[in-house]
Each structure stands twice: as C-alpha cells, then as structure tokens.
Amino acid sequence: MSAPHAVETVFRIESARIIAGVARIVRDVGIAEELAQDALVAALEQWPESGVPDRPGAWLMATARNRAIDLVRRRETYARKLAEVGRDVDDSYAPDAAHDPDDIDDDLLRLVFTACHPVLSADARVALTLRLLGGLTTEEIARAFLVPEPTVAQRIVRAKRSLARAGVPFEVPYGEDRAARLASVLEVIYLVFNEGYAATAGDHWLRPGLCEDALRLARVLAGLMPQEPEVHGLAALLELQASRTAARTGPDGEPVLLADQNRARWDRLLIRRGFAALEKAGTGPYALQAAIAACHARAARYEETDWATIATLYGRLAALAPSPVVELNRAVAVSMAEGPAAGLGIVDALAGEPSLAGYHLLPSVRGDLLARLGRVAEARAEFERAASLARNARERALLQGRSRALASDHAQP
C-alpha cells in the first residue's frame, strides 16, 4: 500500500477519535477538525519519505494533539493556561486516573453528544455527525441526501459556529440532561439509517452506505454506553432491519416488498446480532420497533408472521410515542391480524391528519387494503395518488406498477 493511500485509509478509520481527542483540549469541534486535517497534511508530507509508522493512528493522534496544545499555549496566558492544559491532557489519558463512576470518560462519546446537540437543527446534526463521526466528505453527504454540495458545506459550517456561539461544552451530560440529549443522538442515527433504508428521493431506493454508517455508529454507541437500554434497542432495530438489505431490491434495483422477499437472502449474522442486542434493550420506542422487526425475522415464511403480536406491539408503541406514522403502521398489522376492513377503519381515521397530507404511504396503504377488499377502482386511484406524491423514482414506479397490475387482473374474464 502506498503512503498516500495508507494516510487516506487510516484517517478515514481514525478521524472521529482524532477529532474527539483534540476537541477535548481545544473545546471546539470546528478547530479540532482543522487540527486533525493539519495532521493529515503532515502525514502526506512525511510518510512517503519516512515510511508508514508502525502505529499510524497513534502518530496522527499525537501530531494533532501536539498542535492543539501549541495552539492553546499561543492563545492563552502562558503561566495560567499551560498548567491547566497540562493537567487536562495528562489526567485524561492517565490509565489510573480517578473519576466519578457516572462520568463516561470517553472522548468519542463526548463528540457524539456535541455533534448531536439539540441547539442544532435535525439537518445540521445529521450532516455534522456524518462528517465528524462517519468520516464522510461533504461531497459524499451531499450525494447521499441528494442536496447540493454547497448546501451541505453551509450546514456544517453553521453547525460548528452555532456550537461555538452557544458555548456548548465538550462533555457528556448527566442525569435528566443526558437522557434528553441521548434522545437527540439516537434520533440522528435513526434518521441516517432510514434515509439509507428507503431513500426519500432520487433514482435509488436503497443507499447501503448510509445504512452501514448508521449501523456502525449504533454499535459504537452501544459499546460506549452499555448501561443504556434504549441504545441497545436502536442497535437491535438497525441490525434486524439491515439483515433484509440484500432481499429488498431486485436485479435492476427495483423494490421488493416484504411479502415477496426471499428470506434465504436475509443475513443470519445480523439477525443474531439483533437478537443479542434486543436482550439488553428495555421497553422504549426503539426497543419496541426492534421487537416488531424480530417478529418478522423469526418467521421463516411471510405467511408465518405473528401479526397479532406485531399489532399489539404497535399498540404499545402508539401509547408510548404516539404519531400518525405509527398509527398507519399499526393499521397494516391489524389488517393482517383481523382483516383488511379493520385496518381500513384505522387508515380512514387518519385521512384528515395534516402531517400525512403529502405522505405517499397513506394512499399506498389504503390502496392495498381496498384491493384486498375487492374495491379495485378505488384501489387503483389510491395507488396513482401515492405515485404522484412519491419523490423516489423506484417507489413511484412500484406504485404505478401496482395500479397497472390491478387493471390487468380486473380486465381478465
């Protein structure tokens, strides 16, 4: 492996930890990222001549930290701040340093909580998290979310400025504040995965890279916060959902519905990992969604799915975290457990919900239930309406295909 390629590979793997380690010193994620980039440049200059170090990640970390300490020395009053920084650096890396048992002494975890701070918008949190923790470039984030690169760059710059302006401390919060902030962290990872699992717009239904990034972040978080049940709930959910990836699209990238998926293509290793994480989960919203995914994973065939249990779990989820989307999903489960008429009653009750006005899955689900009830003309109209609302080209084609299939079947004698 050439030195430049080694630098790029190592930095991609280690960048989050390097930025986190430096941010602990400078207390600013924007400056920390710049210093990490400086270390990268130094490696590109030195490694081709000196060779790749035995511990390249440690070399990059040491270089970035040294520059951080130099920066602080130049910035602050020498006598007072040098002693303070020296204690901070020495104590934070001393293996036997005493600390409060409730203090999660991990720089990477501090970076997670900082990048996902509620002071930032959801879009900014996602972009900053993928940049700092996922190691994605601005171009990669823009391509994944189908937005212009300057837009993503602006979001990241503004996010860093907002954190600095708000004086957000580089730390893991305690008590109730930790629980509130953790919800933001989990939401960001969940949003990243969902965009990869069923892309909102564009020509591709799946973006596996985003799923992999989110899954890796969930695993890291579970390792850093092993006592948090809902972290394991999210990890379980993502492992189980990701297990279906290979079966969710056909040869040409077209979506394959759950009922039609070849379950032999489901990843058994990810399913086992999901089950293991679910055992550590509690009864929060992510854990309940993971339990629903586990019901699907346990069914060898679609016809063997325990829809009654799934409907019950959706009922518990609706009580714990009520939302029109959860209720729509509950309608599907109820329709499978009790019949399409029962599900249609729930869907029709959502017709006037403002937040679902442009949501293509509402008419899609209604079309499916109407088709099962033999109301073909109404079902076709619903599928066409769903297609007109869908922003993803693959999903739009699927919905249009379902409408045509109903017309064809109905025309046959």
C-alpha positions in Angstrom: 0.0 0.0 0.0 1.4 3.4 -1.0 2.0 6.0 1.7 -0.8 8.4 0.4 -3.3 5.5 0.3 -2.3 4.5 3.8 -2.8 8.0 5.0 -6.2 8.2 3.5 -7.3 4.8 4.8 -6.0 5.4 8.4 -7.5 8.8 8.6 -10.9 7.6 7.4 -10.9 5.0 10.2 -9.3 7.1 12.9 -10.6 10.6 12.1 -13.5 10.6 14.6 -11.2 9.6 17.5 -8.6 12.1 16.5 -11.1 14.9 16.3 -12.6 13.8 19.6 -9.2 13.7 21.3 -8.3 17.1 20.1 -11.7 18.6 20.9 -11.2 17.7 24.5 -8.2 20.0 24.5 -9.4 22.9 22.4 -13.1 22.6 23.4 -14.2 23.4 19.8 -15.1 20.8 17.3 -14.5 23.1 14.3 -11.0 23.8 15.4 -10.5 20.2 16.3 -11.4 19.1 12.8 -9.0 21.7 11.3 -6.1 20.4 13.5 -7.0 16.8 12.5 -6.7 17.9 8.9 -3.4 19.5 9.7 -2.1 16.2 11.0 -3.4 14.5 7.8 -1.4 17.0 5.7 1.7 16.4 7.8 1.4 12.6 7.2 1.0 13.2 3.5 4.2 15.2 3.6 6.3 12.9 5.8 5.2 9.3 5.3 6.3 9.0 1.7 9.9 9.7 2.9 9.9 8.2 6.4 7.6 5.3 5.7 4.3 4.5 7.3 4.6 4.3 11.1 4.0 1.0 13.0 1.0 2.7 14.7 -0.3 5.2 12.1 -3.4 6.1 14.1 -1.4 6.9 17.2 1.0 9.0 15.0 -1.9 11.1 13.7 -3.4 11.5 17.1 -0.1 12.6 18.7 0.5 15.1 15.9 -2.9 16.6 16.1 -2.8 16.8 20.0 0.6 18.4 19.9 -0.7 21.1 17.5 -3.7 21.5 19.8 -1.5 22.1 22.8 0.6 24.5 20.9 -2.5 26.4 19.8 -3.7 26.7 23.3 -0.3 27.9 24.5 -0.2 30.6 21.9 -3.8 31.7 22.6 -3.9 31.9 26.4 -1.9 33.5 29.1 1.1 31.2 29.3 1.6 30.6 33.0 -2.1 30.1 33.9 -3.3 28.2 31.0 -0.3 26.0 30.3 -0.7 24.4 33.8 -4.4 23.9 33.2 -4.0 22.3 29.8 -1.1 20.1 31.1 -3.3 18.8 33.9 -6.2 18.2 31.5 -4.1 16.3 28.9 -2.2 14.3 31.5 -5.1 13.3 33.6 -7.4 12.5 30.8 -5.0 9.9 29.4 -3.7 8.5 32.7 -4.8 4.9 33.0 -5.4 5.0 36.7 -7.0 8.5 36.8 -9.8 8.6 39.4 -13.2 9.6 38.1 -16.8 9.7 39.0 -18.4 6.3 38.1 -21.2 8.2 36.4 -18.8 10.1 34.2 -18.4 8.4 30.9 -14.8 9.3 30.3 -14.6 8.8 26.5 -13.7 11.5 24.1 -15.6 9.8 21.2 -18.8 9.8 23.3 -18.3 13.5 24.1 -18.0 14.1 20.3 -21.3 12.2 19.7 -23.2 14.3 22.2 -21.7 17.5 20.9 -22.4 16.8 17.2 -26.0 15.9 18.0 -26.7 18.8 20.4 -30.3 19.9 20.2 -29.2 23.5 19.6 -28.7 22.4 16.0 -31.4 21.6 13.5 -32.0 18.0 12.6 -30.4 18.5 9.2 -27.3 20.1 10.7 -27.0 17.4 13.3 -27.1 14.7 10.6 -24.6 16.5 8.4 -22.2 17.2 11.3 -22.4 13.6 12.6 -21.7 12.1 9.3 -18.8 14.4 8.8 -17.2 14.1 12.2 -18.2 10.6 13.2 -18.9 8.9 10.0 -15.8 10.3 8.2 -17.8 11.2 5.1 -16.7 14.1 2.9 -19.0 17.0 2.2 -19.4 15.6 -1.4 -20.4 12.2 -0.1 -23.0 13.6 2.3 -24.5 15.7 -0.4 -24.6 12.8 -2.8 -26.3 10.6 -0.2 -29.0 13.0 0.6 -29.4 14.4 -2.9 -28.7 18.0 -2.0 -26.2 20.4 -3.4 -22.7 20.2 -2.0 -22.6 23.9 -1.1 -25.8 23.4 1.0 -24.2 20.6 3.0 -21.0 22.6 3.4 -23.0 25.5 4.7 -24.9 23.4 7.1 -21.7 22.0 8.6 -20.0 25.4 8.9 -23.1 26.9 10.5 -23.4 23.9 12.9 -19.8 24.5 14.1 -20.4 28.2 14.5 -23.7 27.5 16.4 -22.0 25.2 18.8 -19.2 27.7 19.4 -21.6 30.6 19.8 -23.8 28.7 22.2 -20.8 27.7 24.2 -21.8 24.0 24.1 -19.4 22.2 26.4 -17.5 19.3 25.1 -18.8 16.8 27.6 -21.3 14.0 28.3 -24.2 15.4 30.2 -25.5 14.0 33.5 -28.9 12.8 34.8 -32.0 14.1 33.1 -30.0 16.2 30.7 -28.2 13.1 29.5 -31.5 11.3 28.8 -32.8 14.3 26.9 -29.6 14.6 24.8 -29.3 10.9 24.3 -32.7 11.0 22.5 -31.2 13.5 20.0 -28.2 11.3 19.4 -30.4 8.2 18.8 -32.7 10.2 16.5 -29.8 11.3 14.3 -28.5 7.7 13.9 -32.1 6.6 13.2 -32.6 9.3 10.6 -29.4 8.4 8.8 -30.3 4.7 8.7 -33.8 5.4 7.5 -32.6 7.5 4.6 -30.3 4.7 3.5 -33.0 2.0 4.0 -35.7 3.8 2.0 -34.4 6.9 0.3 -36.7 9.8 0.3 -35.9 10.9 -3.3 -33.7 10.1 -6.3 -33.3 7.1 -8.6 -32.2 4.5 -6.0 -34.4 3.0 -3.3 -31.5 1.9 -1.1 -28.3 3.7 -0.1 -26.4 0.9 1.7 -23.5 3.2 2.6 -25.8 5.3 4.8 -27.2 2.1 6.5 -23.7 0.9 7.1 -22.6 4.3 8.6 -25.6 4.4 10.9 -25.2 0.8 12.0 -21.5 1.4 12.8 -22.5 4.5 14.9 -25.1 2.5 16.7 -22.6 -0.3 17.5 -20.1 2.3 18.7 -22.7 4.0 20.9 -23.8 0.6 22.4 -20.1 -0.1 23.3 -19.7 3.3 24.8 -23.0 3.3 26.8 -23.6 -0.4 27.6 -25.9 0.5 30.5 -28.4 2.4 28.4 -31.2 0.0 27.3 -32.6 2.2 24.5 -29.1 2.4 22.9 -29.3 -1.4 22.6 -32.9 -1.1 21.4 -31.7 1.1 18.5 -28.8 -1.2 17.7 -31.1 -4.2 17.7 -33.6 -2.4 15.4 -30.9 -1.4 12.9 -29.2 -4.9 12.9 -32.5 -6.6 12.2 -33.6 -4.1 9.6 -30.2 -4.2 7.9 -30.4 -8.0 7.7 -33.0 -7.7 4.9 -31.0 -5.4 2.7 -29.9 -8.0 0.1 -33.5 -9.1 -0.4 -35.1 -5.7 -0.6 -34.2 -5.0 -4.2 -34.4 -7.0 -7.4 -31.7 -7.4 -10.1 -32.3 -4.0 -11.5 -32.6 -2.2 -8.2 -36.4 -2.3 -8.1 -38.0 -2.5 -4.6 -39.1 -5.9 -3.4 -42.0 -5.8 -0.9 -41.7 -7.7 2.4 -44.2 -10.4 1.3 -42.2 -11.2 -1.8 -38.7 -11.2 -0.3 -36.5 -14.3 -0.5 -35.8 -14.8 3.2 -32.9 -17.1 2.4 -31.1 -13.9 1.5 -31.6 -12.3 4.9 -28.3 -12.0 6.7 -28.5 -14.5 9.6 -25.4 -13.0 11.3 -27.1 -9.6 11.6 -30.3 -11.3 12.8 -28.3 -13.0 15.6 -26.6 -9.7 16.5 -30.1 -8.0 16.6 -31.5 -10.7 18.9 -28.5 -10.4 21.2 -28.9 -6.6 21.3 -32.6 -6.9 21.9 -32.0 -9.0 25.1 -30.2 -5.9 26.5 -32.9 -3.5 25.4 -35.7 -2.1 27.6 -39.2 -1.2 26.6 -38.6 2.2 24.9 -39.7 3.2 21.4 -36.6 1.8 19.6 -36.8 -1.5 21.6 -40.5 -1.9 20.7 -39.7 -1.3 17.0 -36.8 -3.9 17.3 -39.3 -6.4 18.8 -41.5 -5.9 15.8 -38.6 -6.5 13.5 -37.7 -9.6 15.5 -41.2 -11.0 14.8 -40.5 -10.7 11.1 -37.1 -12.2 11.5 -38.4 -15.2 13.3 -40.9 -16.1 10.6 -39.4 -18.5 8.1 -42.1 -17.5 5.6 -44.3 -14.4 5.3 -47.4 -16.5 5.9 -46.0 -17.5 9.3 -45.6 -13.9 10.6 -47.2 -13.4 14.0 -49.3 -10.4 13.0 -51.3 -10.4 16.2 -48.2 -9.8 18.3 -47.0 -7.2 15.9 -50.3 -5.4 16.1 -50.1 -5.5 19.9 -46.5 -4.1 19.9 -47.6 -1.3 17.6 -50.4 -0.5 20.1 -47.8 -0.2 22.8 -45.6 1.9 20.6 -48.5 4.2 19.8 -49.2 4.6 23.5 -45.6 5.4 24.3 -44.7 7.5 21.3 -47.9 8.4 19.5 -47.6 9.6 15.9 -49.7 9.3 12.7 -47.0 7.2 11.1 -47.0 4.6 13.9 -50.8 4.5 13.7 -50.6 3.9 10.0 -48.2 1.0 10.6 -50.5 -0.3 13.3 -53.3 -0.3 10.7 -51.3 -2.6 8.4 -50.6 -5.0 11.3 -54.2 -5.0 12.4 -55.3 -5.6 8.8 -53.1 -8.7 8.6 -54.3 -10.0 12.0 -58.0 -9.1 11.8 -58.7 -8.5 8.1 -58.5 -5.5 5.7 -61.7 -3.9 6.9 -60.4 -3.5 10.4 -57.2 -1.9 9.1 -59.1 0.4 6.7 -61.1 1.9 9.6 -57.8 3.0 11.2 -56.5 4.4 8.0 -59.6 6.3 7.2 -59.4 7.9 10.7 -56.1 9.3 9.6 -57.4 10.9 6.4 -57.6 14.4 7.9 -54.2 14.3 9.7 -52.3 17.4 8.4 -48.9 15.8 8.9 -49.8 13.0 6.4 -51.3 15.3 3.8 -48.3 14.7 1.4 -47.2 11.3 2.8 -47.4 8.9 -0.1 -47.6 5.8 2.1 -51.1 6.8 3.4 -52.8 6.3 0.0 -50.4 3.4 -0.7 -51.6 1.5 2.4 -55.2 2.5 1.7 -54.9 1.2 -1.9 -53.6 -2.1 -0.6 -56.5 -2.5 1.8 -59.0 -1.6 -0.8 -57.5 -4.1 -3.3 -57.8 -6.8 -0.7 -61.5 -5.9 -0.2 -62.1 -6.1 -4.0 -62.7 -2.4 -4.4 -60.4 -2.3 -7.5 -61.3 1.1 -9.0 -60.8 2.8 -5.6 -57.6 1.0 -5.0 -56.1 2.0 -8.4 -57.0 5.6 -7.7 -55.2 5.4 -4.3 -52.1 3.8 -5.9 -52.0 6.5 -8.6 -52.3 9.2 -5.9 -49.5 7.6 -3.9 -47.3 7.5 -7.0 -47.9 11.2 -7.6 -46.7 12.0 -4.1 -43.7 9.7 -4.1 -40.4 11.5 -4.6 -38.3 8.4 -5.1 -38.3 7.2 -8.7 -38.1 3.5 -7.8 -41.0 3.7 -5.3 -43.1 5.7 -7.8 -42.6 3.0 -10.5 -43.6 0.3 -7.9 -46.8 2.1 -7.1 -47.7 2.7 -10.8 -47.0 -0.9 -11.4 -49.4 -2.0 -8.7 -52.1 0.2 -10.3 -51.5 -1.4 -13.7 -51.5 -4.9 -12.3 -54.9 -4.3 -10.7 -56.3 -3.0 -14.1 -54.8 -6.1 -15.9 -56.2 -8.6 -13.3 -59.6 -6.9 -13.3 -59.8 -7.0 -17.2 -59.3 -10.7 -17.3 -62.5 -12.8 -17.6 
